[in-house]
Structure formats: structure tokens, C-alpha cells
């Protein structure tokens, strides 16, 4: 009977086709199914249960972030009861998170870590997650809007190297709901999926419906197809780049002349793969860094050094060499007096005295000149251990945390200007204004400092919140 159902149910047929074509699961496999309690994960568990016919060892994994109070606990109870009804052992992991501006990303990373830990301890070969074609479309749009290249356009991978598989990636959310209705299965709704503060939710609830209505009713399928094609092209280009990288690498160094002869698209990939091999990973490395490495190889002078997150690349005897540690030469410190117009590392800072009222903002700070009491002001690069007392916070905060909360890329932090006086951080342009030297009483003398980016070396891809200026 189960075989007949699987043969005739369109949802199970589609999932079985995906599993077989992409070789996601084996004949007698062990699978930890990630179940949140939402419709997608409930459908995934039910579908694998029917398709497995006892061949697969299935377990249920649930992560409780405790972000939604009683609702989080109710989700856990729901998943435990569902697993018990289907005859599966449920493995619950608690991963509480503090609220922050990048909460979605942190929660996702935490879930993968905890689920992988459960799989390793309980000897499940793979972890199955319930990403659908709709999730794929949202991911592709999200990445394209942030300026992604071909690698990011590939979206969600059906199978990851760390054992994550996505059997539902070729079915839609509508397919999921219809399957659940046919089976009479209940599920939980997460109210945070409607929160407009999350970019992905705005894409799901506003942008995709607009594209369907005004441009292409099948836009989700088109984006998923684009992701598949992008992944295939990206894999081929990476394979070609790997061959060239091996040929051009000598004693750990990358041959500049050979790199310069390559087409630009292949050159970037070779430089990226070489850096990954020498550095160990590509965390905090963006497109702008790779392009600067290529520029150093093509037109750079001998002996020139390029600072990167976690180290530097130096051109020496026609070869690029990687070394760890950021040179002290990247640090800077300049005096800043009224009337100055400074240009430092792609930034421009101008200061002036005035007795007129001035409106502060993220890129303009207004100080009470009398409160500064003649203290010499400086603008410098950030230092480890820097702290600021942000306006309205009522306490101090690490500058590192300010950068993280505003999603400033690590590569952009090294040169970000910090304005201080008498050893006190007064202002980090665009990010935080301290509670020091505020305009008070009848004070008329005002020192105004304005900051702006004048170089496009590093794109402004973060989203600070300007609530306390």
C-alpha cells in the first residue's frame, strides 16, 4: 500500500526524483531530519517516512532558540509529539541567542552547528533540511540585491560538503501545503516569518508577489532554474581555475606574469583559490580584496604589500606571497583641528567652528567646544580594546561590537576613522556618537566634524541603524 501511495502522490514522486537524480540519499541511509514544526519541515519528515519504507534510519532534530517565549516551547512540544506519533527518536538542542541586528544569520549558523553535533554524536550520515523552491528563489534574489557574483547566484545547494541535504528543493511551498492537506497533517506557524524588519520576509511578502504579478507568474521557478545553471557554470569555472592555480603556484607563491595573462574572470578565481589555500579559508575576504590582489599581480611594483584581513600579500621577485598578521603600517593617527580637511585611507573628514545651530546626523557630529576644554582632537584607525559610551545607551560598548551590530565587513574596519580627544572616543562616523561634549545650556561655540567616503574600495553593504544621534 505504501508503495502505491508513493507511486501516485505527485509530492512524493517529485521528492523521490530529486533524491535519485542528485544522489542525496543511499539505499540504507541514516538521516537526521531537521524539524522546526513549520509546514515545510513537517512535510519533509512525513515524506521521508513514507519514501523510506523502513530502509532508512530516521531521527528528528529540533533546535530551540528560545527567542519567542512560550511559542518556542510549544514548537518543541509539537515536534516531540509528532516524532513520537511517527515512531522516531527526537533529539532536542537548545541554542539561546540574544537579539541583534543579524539575528537571522546567527540563528541559522547556530542551528547548523547544533544539528551537525547531534548527527555526529548519534551517527547520522546526513542532516536533511526543508528548504523549498520558494526558499531558493528568495535566497537568489536576496544575494543578487546585495551584489553577489556567480557563486552566490547558485543559491542554496542541494547537498553540502558537511552533510546537509535538501530533498524539497525542487518543490514549491504550495506543493507542501497541498501534501499536508491530503495527509491531514497539522503544523506550527512562526509569527516571526511576518516581521518586516527581516529582509528575507520583505522579499517573500512584497517583492516576489510583485514580480509574479507584474512580470512573470513563474518567477520562482525561473529563479530556481537560474540558480541551477549558475551552480553548474560556477563549478566548471572553479575546476578550470584549480588547474591553473596548481600550474602557477611555485613554493607557495603565485606567479604574477602567468596570472596576468589569464582572462579577468579566470584570473579572479585563480587568485581566490590560491589565497584560500595559503590562508586556510576566505572568511572576511570579499570581491574587492581579490581584485586588489589581481591588480598587484598585473600592475603592482616589486616589494609592494597589500593588507588584507588577517594578513597581507606582498609582491616579491615576480611572485605573490602571503603572510599572516596585518602590518603596523596600516594604522594611522592624525591631528584634527578646526578648519582641517583631511583625506585618509579613502575617507574625508572636515571640521569647522561655528556659533550657529547645526543638525547632527550619522555623518555629522556636533560638539560643545567649551566641553572639550581645548583638548587636542585626533582621528585614527581603530585599536583592539577600543570602547565608546554611545549616546542613549547609559554605558560603554566595545567598538568591535559596534562594528558587528552594524554589519560592517571586517575588511572595512581597519581603516574606519575613530575621532577621539584626551584618550576618549567621541565619534565613529556613521556608527556611534558618544555622550561626551554634547551641546548643553547656553553654549554657543560648536565644533562640527563631517565625514564621507571618497573611495569605493569597499562597498557599503551593511545596514546601520541611526537611532541615537
C-alpha positions, 0 to 999 in steps of 0.5 A, a space after each residue: 500500500 505504501 508503495 502505491 501511495 508513493 507511486 501516485 502522490 505527485 509530492 512524493 514522486 517529485 521528492 523521490 526524483 530529486 533524491 535519485 537524480 542528485 544522489 542525496 540519499 543511499 539505499 540504507 541511509 541514516 538521516 537526521 531530519 531537521 524539524 522546526 514544526 513549520 509546514 515545510 519541515 513537517 512535510 519533509 519528515 512525513 515524506 521521508 517516512 513514507 519514501 523510506 519504507 523502513 530502509 532508512 534510519 530516521 531521527 528528528 532534530 529540533 533546535 530551540 532558540 528560545 527567542 519567542 517565549 512560550 511559542 518556542 516551547 510549544 514548537 518543541 512540544 509539537 515536534 516531540 509529539 509528532 516524532 513520537 506519533 511517527 515512531 522516531 527518536 527526537 533529539 532536542 538542542 537548545 541554542 539561546 541567542 540574544 537579539 541583534 541586528 543579524 539575528 537571522 544569520 546567527 540563528 541559522 549558523 547556530 542551528 547548523 552547528 547544533 544539528 551537525 553535533 547531534 548527527 555526529 554524536 548519534 551517527 547520522 550520515 546526513 542532516 536533511 533540511 526543508 528548504 523549498 523552491 520558494 526558499 531558493 528563489 528568495 535566497 537568489 534574489 536576496 544575494 543578487 540585491 546585495 551584489 553577489 557574483 556567480 557563486 552566490 547566484 547558485 543559491 542554496 545547494 542541494 547537498 553540502 560538503 558537511 552533510 546537509 541535504 535538501 530533498 524539497 528543493 525542487 518543490 514549491 511551498 504550495 506543493 507542501 501545503 497541498 501534501 499536508 492537506 491530503 495527509 491531514 497533517 497539522 503544523 506550527 506557524 512562526 509569527 516571526 516569518 511576518 516581521 518586516 524588519 527581516 529582509 528575507 520576509 520583505 522579499 517573500 511578502 512584497 517583492 516576489 508577489 510583485 514580480 509574479 504579478 507584474 512580470 512573470 507568474 513563474 518567477 520562482 521557478 525561473 529563479 530556481 532554474 537560474 540558480 541551477 545553471 549558475 551552480 553548474 557554470 560556477 563549478 566548471 569555472 572553479 575546476 578550470 581555475 584549480 588547474 591553473 592555480 596548481 600550474 602557477 603556484 611555485 613554493 607557495 607563491 603565485 606567479 604574477 606574469 602567468 596570472 596576468 595573462 589569464 582572462 579577468 574572470 579566470 584570473 579572479 578565481 585563480 587568485 581566490 583559490 590560491 589565497 584560500 589555500 595559503 590562508 586556510 579559508 576566505 572568511 572576511 575576504 570579499 570581491 574587492 580584496 581579490 581584485 586588489 590582489 589581481 591588480 598587484 599581480 598585473 600592475 603592482 611594483 616589486 616589494 609592494 604589500 597589500 593588507 588584507 584581513 588577517 594578513 597581507 600579500 606582498 609582491 616579491 621577485 615576480 611572485 605573490 606571497 602571503 603572510 599572516 598578521 596585518 602590518 603596523 603600517 596600516 594604522 594611522 593617527 592624525 591631528 584634527 583641528 578646526 578648519 582641517 580637511 583631511 583625506 585618509 585611507 579613502 575617507 574625508 573628514 572636515 571640521 569647522 567652528 561655528 556659533 550657529 545651530 547645526 543638525 547632527 546626523 550619522 555623518 555629522 557630529 556636533 560638539 560643545 567646544 567649551 566641553 572639550 576644554 581645548 583638548 587636542 582632537 585626533 582621528 585614527 584607525 581603530 585599536 583592539 580594546 577600543 570602547 565608546 559610551 554611545 549616546 542613549 545607551 547609559 554605558 560603554 560598548 566595545 567598538 568591535 561590537 559596534 562594528 558587528 551590530 552594524 554589519 560592517 565587513 571586517 575588511 572595512 574596519 581597519 581603516 574606519 576613522 575613530 575621532 577621539 580627544 584626551 584618550 576618549 572616543 567621541 565619534 565613529 562616523 556613521 556608527 556611534 556618537 558618544 555622550 561626551 561634549 554634547 551641546 548643553 545650556 547656553 553654549 554657543 561655540 560648536 565644533 562640527 566634524 563631517 565625514 564621507 567616503 571618497 573611495 569605493 574600495 569597499 562597498 557599503 553593504 551593511 545596514 546601520 541603524 541611526 537611532 541615537 544621534 
